[in-house]
Amino acid sequence: MTKISNNVGKTIITFAENHKVDMIIIGSRGSDPYHEIFLGSVANYLVNKSRIPIIVVK
């Protein structure tokens, strides 16, 4: 996982916690068409680190 993805994931979690968000919905992958099978690094970070429920859409 890249440092940029890690920072984006932390930013999303911080925002969601500060604004009392009930759920986070995120796409399953980034814009790279060669990695459609894999979960995107930001989505993966959120799924593993967030205490807020996550829905990952394809």
Backbone as XML, in Angstrom:
<?xml version="1.0"?>
<chain id="A" units="angstrom">
  <residue number="1" name="MET">
    <atom name="N" x="0.848" y="-1.173" z="0.000"/>
    <atom name="CA" x="0.000" y="0.000" z="0.000"/>
    <atom name="C" x="0.894" y="1.238" z="0.000"/>
  </residue>
  <residue number="2" name="THR">
    <atom name="N" x="0.544" y="2.172" z="-0.826"/>
    <atom name="CA" x="1.360" y="3.374" z="-0.928"/>
    <atom name="C" x="1.030" y="4.343" z="0.199"/>
  </residue>
  <residue number="3" name="LYS">
    <atom name="N" x="1.954" y="5.230" z="0.463"/>
    <atom name="CA" x="1.748" y="6.234" z="1.497"/>
    <atom name="C" x="0.584" y="7.151" z="1.141"/>
  </residue>
  <residue number="4" name="ILE">
    <atom name="N" x="0.423" y="7.480" z="-0.132"/>
    <atom name="CA" x="-0.676" y="8.347" z="-0.562"/>
    <atom name="C" x="-2.011" y="7.687" z="-0.259"/>
  </residue>
  <residue number="5" name="SER">
    <atom name="N" x="-2.163" y="6.406" z="-0.596"/>
    <atom name="CA" x="-3.403" y="5.691" z="-0.321"/>
    <atom name="C" x="-3.680" y="5.633" z="1.169"/>
  </residue>
  <residue number="6" name="ASN">
    <atom name="N" x="-2.634" y="5.418" z="1.937"/>
    <atom name="CA" x="-2.763" y="5.372" z="3.385"/>
    <atom name="C" x="-3.284" y="6.711" z="3.906"/>
  </residue>
  <residue number="7" name="ASN">
    <atom name="N" x="-2.735" y="7.816" z="3.396"/>
    <atom name="CA" x="-3.172" y="9.142" z="3.824"/>
    <atom name="C" x="-4.612" y="9.421" z="3.416"/>
  </residue>
  <residue number="8" name="VAL">
    <atom name="N" x="-5.016" y="8.994" z="2.227"/>
    <atom name="CA" x="-6.390" y="9.196" z="1.767"/>
    <atom name="C" x="-7.334" y="8.410" z="2.663"/>
  </residue>
  <residue number="9" name="GLY">
    <atom name="N" x="-6.992" y="7.171" z="2.960"/>
    <atom name="CA" x="-7.825" y="6.349" z="3.841"/>
    <atom name="C" x="-7.972" y="6.970" z="5.219"/>
  </residue>
  <residue number="10" name="LYS">
    <atom name="N" x="-6.876" y="7.450" z="5.783"/>
    <atom name="CA" x="-6.918" y="8.101" z="7.097"/>
    <atom name="C" x="-7.780" y="9.355" z="7.051"/>
  </residue>
  <residue number="11" name="THR">
    <atom name="N" x="-7.669" y="10.115" z="5.975"/>
    <atom name="CA" x="-8.459" y="11.334" z="5.816"/>
    <atom name="C" x="-9.955" y="11.014" z="5.763"/>
  </residue>
  <residue number="12" name="ILE">
    <atom name="N" x="-10.315" y="9.985" z="5.011"/>
    <atom name="CA" x="-11.727" y="9.593" z="4.916"/>
    <atom name="C" x="-12.254" y="9.153" z="6.271"/>
  </residue>
  <residue number="13" name="ILE">
    <atom name="N" x="-11.490" y="8.337" z="6.984"/>
    <atom name="CA" x="-11.923" y="7.865" z="8.308"/>
    <atom name="C" x="-12.048" y="9.028" z="9.277"/>
  </residue>
  <residue number="14" name="THR">
    <atom name="N" x="-11.077" y="9.922" z="9.292"/>
    <atom name="CA" x="-11.128" y="11.084" z="10.189"/>
    <atom name="C" x="-12.349" y="11.946" z="9.897"/>
  </residue>
  <residue number="15" name="PHE">
    <atom name="N" x="-12.594" y="12.227" z="8.626"/>
    <atom name="CA" x="-13.761" y="13.021" z="8.236"/>
    <atom name="C" x="-15.047" y="12.333" z="8.680"/>
  </residue>
  <residue number="16" name="ALA">
    <atom name="N" x="-15.149" y="11.046" z="8.414"/>
    <atom name="CA" x="-16.362" y="10.293" z="8.754"/>
    <atom name="C" x="-16.602" y="10.282" z="10.257"/>
  </residue>
  <residue number="17" name="GLU">
    <atom name="N" x="-15.557" y="10.091" z="11.046"/>
    <atom name="CA" x="-15.708" y="10.083" z="12.501"/>
    <atom name="C" x="-16.068" y="11.469" z="13.032"/>
  </residue>
  <residue number="18" name="ASN">
    <atom name="N" x="-15.448" y="12.514" z="12.502"/>
    <atom name="CA" x="-15.717" y="13.881" z="12.961"/>
    <atom name="C" x="-17.112" y="14.362" z="12.599"/>
  </residue>
  <residue number="19" name="HIS">
    <atom name="N" x="-17.671" y="13.832" z="11.519"/>
    <atom name="CA" x="-18.998" y="14.252" z="11.068"/>
    <atom name="C" x="-20.084" y="13.230" z="11.384"/>
  </residue>
  <residue number="20" name="LYS">
    <atom name="N" x="-19.742" y="12.261" z="12.231"/>
    <atom name="CA" x="-20.688" y="11.238" z="12.683"/>
    <atom name="C" x="-21.407" y="10.539" z="11.521"/>
  </residue>
  <residue number="21" name="VAL">
    <atom name="N" x="-20.620" y="10.141" z="10.524"/>
    <atom name="CA" x="-21.139" y="9.431" z="9.356"/>
    <atom name="C" x="-21.547" y="8.019" z="9.788"/>
  </residue>
  <residue number="22" name="ASP">
    <atom name="N" x="-22.698" y="7.539" z="9.296"/>
    <atom name="CA" x="-23.202" y="6.218" z="9.666"/>
    <atom name="C" x="-22.574" y="5.098" z="8.840"/>
  </residue>
  <residue number="23" name="MET">
    <atom name="N" x="-22.217" y="5.390" z="7.600"/>
    <atom name="CA" x="-21.689" y="4.363" z="6.706"/>
    <atom name="C" x="-20.854" y="5.021" z="5.614"/>
  </residue>
  <residue number="24" name="ILE">
    <atom name="N" x="-19.819" y="4.314" z="5.180"/>
    <atom name="CA" x="-18.973" y="4.786" z="4.080"/>
    <atom name="C" x="-19.203" y="3.861" z="2.894"/>
  </residue>
  <residue number="25" name="ILE">
    <atom name="N" x="-19.446" y="4.443" z="1.729"/>
    <atom name="CA" x="-19.606" y="3.675" z="0.493"/>
    <atom name="C" x="-18.468" y="4.078" z="-0.432"/>
  </residue>
  <residue number="26" name="ILE">
    <atom name="N" x="-17.749" y="3.085" z="-0.953"/>
    <atom name="CA" x="-16.576" y="3.352" z="-1.787"/>
    <atom name="C" x="-16.527" y="2.349" z="-2.932"/>
  </residue>
  <residue number="27" name="GLY">
    <atom name="N" x="-15.955" y="2.778" z="-4.050"/>
    <atom name="CA" x="-15.756" y="1.879" z="-5.186"/>
    <atom name="C" x="-14.699" y="0.837" z="-4.878"/>
  </residue>
  <residue number="28" name="SER">
    <atom name="N" x="-14.799" y="-0.297" z="-5.552"/>
    <atom name="CA" x="-13.905" y="-1.417" z="-5.255"/>
    <atom name="C" x="-12.491" y="-1.234" z="-5.786"/>
  </residue>
  <residue number="29" name="ARG">
    <atom name="N" x="-12.303" y="-0.341" z="-6.748"/>
    <atom name="CA" x="-10.963" y="-0.163" z="-7.305"/>
    <atom name="C" x="-10.787" y="1.265" z="-7.773"/>
  </residue>
  <residue number="30" name="GLY">
    <atom name="N" x="-9.536" y="1.618" z="-7.995"/>
    <atom name="CA" x="-9.230" y="2.946" z="-8.499"/>
    <atom name="C" x="-9.433" y="3.017" z="-10.000"/>
  </residue>
  <residue number="31" name="SER">
    <atom name="N" x="-8.807" y="3.963" z="-10.627"/>
    <atom name="CA" x="-9.008" y="4.196" z="-12.057"/>
    <atom name="C" x="-8.131" y="3.325" z="-12.951"/>
  </residue>
  <residue number="32" name="ASP">
    <atom name="N" x="-7.274" y="2.504" z="-12.371"/>
    <atom name="CA" x="-6.379" y="1.664" z="-13.168"/>
    <atom name="C" x="-7.135" y="0.450" z="-13.713"/>
  </residue>
  <residue number="33" name="PRO">
    <atom name="N" x="-7.398" y="0.382" z="-15.019"/>
    <atom name="CA" x="-8.197" y="-0.708" z="-15.587"/>
    <atom name="C" x="-7.512" y="-2.075" z="-15.552"/>
  </residue>
  <residue number="34" name="TYR">
    <atom name="N" x="-6.216" y="-2.119" z="-15.315"/>
    <atom name="CA" x="-5.485" y="-3.387" z="-15.299"/>
    <atom name="C" x="-5.636" y="-4.140" z="-13.984"/>
  </residue>
  <residue number="35" name="HIS">
    <atom name="N" x="-6.214" y="-3.501" z="-12.986"/>
    <atom name="CA" x="-6.336" y="-4.138" z="-11.681"/>
    <atom name="C" x="-7.793" y="-4.333" z="-11.273"/>
  </residue>
  <residue number="36" name="GLU">
    <atom name="N" x="-8.682" y="-4.646" z="-12.228"/>
    <atom name="CA" x="-10.089" y="-4.771" z="-11.869"/>
    <atom name="C" x="-10.366" y="-5.926" z="-10.929"/>
  </residue>
  <residue number="37" name="ILE">
    <atom name="N" x="-9.516" y="-6.920" z="-10.881"/>
    <atom name="CA" x="-9.743" y="-8.069" z="-9.997"/>
    <atom name="C" x="-9.457" y="-7.693" z="-8.540"/>
  </residue>
  <residue number="38" name="PHE">
    <atom name="N" x="-8.516" y="-6.819" z="-8.312"/>
    <atom name="CA" x="-8.051" y="-6.518" z="-6.962"/>
    <atom name="C" x="-8.825" y="-5.366" z="-6.337"/>
  </residue>
  <residue number="39" name="LEU">
    <atom name="N" x="-8.965" y="-5.421" z="-5.029"/>
    <atom name="CA" x="-9.569" y="-4.326" z="-4.283"/>
    <atom name="C" x="-8.587" y="-3.163" z="-4.272"/>
  </residue>
  <residue number="40" name="GLY">
    <atom name="N" x="-9.072" y="-1.955" z="-4.537"/>
    <atom name="CA" x="-8.207" y="-0.786" z="-4.527"/>
    <atom name="C" x="-7.572" y="-0.576" z="-3.166"/>
  </residue>
  <residue number="41" name="SER">
    <atom name="N" x="-6.437" y="0.080" z="-3.132"/>
    <atom name="CA" x="-5.694" y="0.225" z="-1.879"/>
    <atom name="C" x="-6.435" y="1.080" z="-0.855"/>
  </residue>
  <residue number="42" name="VAL">
    <atom name="N" x="-7.146" y="2.116" z="-1.299"/>
    <atom name="CA" x="-7.912" y="2.940" z="-0.355"/>
    <atom name="C" x="-9.084" y="2.127" z="0.198"/>
  </residue>
  <residue number="43" name="ALA">
    <atom name="N" x="-9.797" y="1.433" z="-0.676"/>
    <atom name="CA" x="-10.915" y="0.592" z="-0.229"/>
    <atom name="C" x="-10.418" y="-0.479" z="0.735"/>
  </residue>
  <residue number="44" name="ASN">
    <atom name="N" x="-9.307" y="-1.089" z="0.411"/>
    <atom name="CA" x="-8.731" y="-2.112" z="1.284"/>
    <atom name="C" x="-8.368" y="-1.531" z="2.648"/>
  </residue>
  <residue number="45" name="TYR">
    <atom name="N" x="-7.767" y="-0.357" z="2.651"/>
    <atom name="CA" x="-7.417" y="0.300" z="3.912"/>
    <atom name="C" x="-8.665" y="0.556" z="4.758"/>
  </residue>
  <residue number="46" name="LEU">
    <atom name="N" x="-9.711" y="1.086" z="4.124"/>
    <atom name="CA" x="-10.936" y="1.393" z="4.857"/>
    <atom name="C" x="-11.580" y="0.139" z="5.425"/>
  </residue>
  <residue number="47" name="VAL">
    <atom name="N" x="-11.643" y="-0.913" z="4.628"/>
    <atom name="CA" x="-12.246" y="-2.164" z="5.091"/>
    <atom name="C" x="-11.516" y="-2.696" z="6.320"/>
  </residue>
  <residue number="48" name="ASN">
    <atom name="N" x="-10.205" y="-2.548" z="6.344"/>
    <atom name="CA" x="-9.418" y="-3.104" z="7.442"/>
    <atom name="C" x="-9.242" y="-2.182" z="8.640"/>
  </residue>
  <residue number="49" name="LYS">
    <atom name="N" x="-9.398" y="-0.879" z="8.466"/>
    <atom name="CA" x="-9.091" y="0.058" z="9.554"/>
    <atom name="C" x="-10.294" y="0.802" z="10.131"/>
  </residue>
  <residue number="50" name="SER">
    <atom name="N" x="-11.374" y="0.910" z="9.373"/>
    <atom name="CA" x="-12.497" y="1.733" z="9.817"/>
    <atom name="C" x="-13.379" y="1.010" z="10.826"/>
  </residue>
  <residue number="51" name="ARG">
    <atom name="N" x="-13.821" y="1.747" z="11.841"/>
    <atom name="CA" x="-14.810" y="1.216" z="12.784"/>
    <atom name="C" x="-16.224" y="1.500" z="12.283"/>
  </residue>
  <residue number="52" name="ILE">
    <atom name="N" x="-16.316" y="2.331" z="11.259"/>
    <atom name="CA" x="-17.605" y="2.663" z="10.635"/>
    <atom name="C" x="-17.870" y="1.597" z="9.565"/>
  </residue>
  <residue number="53" name="PRO">
    <atom name="N" x="-19.117" y="1.125" z="9.440"/>
    <atom name="CA" x="-19.411" y="0.126" z="8.407"/>
    <atom name="C" x="-19.067" y="0.643" z="7.006"/>
  </residue>
  <residue number="54" name="ILE">
    <atom name="N" x="-18.561" y="-0.260" z="6.172"/>
    <atom name="CA" x="-18.141" y="0.064" z="4.813"/>
    <atom name="C" x="-18.950" y="-0.780" z="3.829"/>
  </residue>
  <residue number="55" name="ILE">
    <atom name="N" x="-19.416" y="-0.162" z="2.754"/>
    <atom name="CA" x="-19.978" y="-0.892" z="1.618"/>
    <atom name="C" x="-19.046" y="-0.634" z="0.446"/>
  </residue>
  <residue number="56" name="VAL">
    <atom name="N" x="-18.552" y="-1.716" z="-0.151"/>
    <atom name="CA" x="-17.674" y="-1.616" z="-1.307"/>
    <atom name="C" x="-18.493" y="-2.024" z="-2.535"/>
  </residue>
  <residue number="57" name="VAL">
    <atom name="N" x="-18.605" y="-1.123" z="-3.506"/>
    <atom name="CA" x="-19.368" y="-1.402" z="-4.727"/>
    <atom name="C" x="-18.425" y="-1.618" z="-5.899"/>
  </residue>
  <residue number="58" name="LYS">
    <atom name="N" x="-18.871" y="-2.458" z="-6.805"/>
    <atom name="CA" x="-18.046" y="-2.757" z="-7.980"/>
    <atom name="C" x="-18.515" y="-1.943" z="-9.148"/>
  </residue>
</chain>
